[in-house]
């Protein structure tokens, strides 16, 4: 299981993360942050695989990926 979070105040809505998401679940929020940008958000968090593409491409370090490790017997 993985969880992606976006620091909405750091995000400038460049859409680089949107373009690399293999599941196409990253979208720009209709909300506007303090900088006047539409930050990235997930449309369907349950479909996220935690691949990390969004994390690696983000120039503003606005993406955090948390992956849970599976137990050895799973």
C-alpha positions, -999 to 999 in steps of 0.1 A, spaced: 0 0 0 13 34 -9 2 69 -1 11 101 -21 7 135 -6 12 169 -22 24 200 -4 -2 222 -19 16 254 -9 48 244 -27 31 231 -58 30 256 -87 7 235 -109 33 228 -136 16 194 -144 48 175 -147 35 149 -122 2 147 -142 21 139 -174 41 110 -158 15 93 -138 10 58 -153 -25 55 -137 -36 90 -148 -49 98 -114 -30 130 -107 -51 161 -116 -50 198 -108 -72 209 -79 -99 234 -86 -88 251 -54 -61 278 -55 -31 279 -31 -16 310 -15 7 315 -46 -23 316 -69 -17 282 -85 -40 251 -88 -20 224 -69 -19 187 -79 -41 162 -61 -52 126 -66 -85 118 -83 -85 82 -70 -60 76 -42 -68 39 -41 -54 33 -76 -20 47 -67 8 21 -70 35 43 -53 57 41 -84 73 75 -74 74 90 -109 56 121 -96 81 124 -68 112 122 -90 99 147 -116 86 174 -92 110 204 -94 96 219 -62 98 189 -39 60 191 -34 54 153 -36 59 128 -8 56 90 -14 51 67 16 53 30 9 43 4 35 65 -27 35 48 -61 34 56 -86 60 80 -114 49 52 -140 51 28 -121 28 
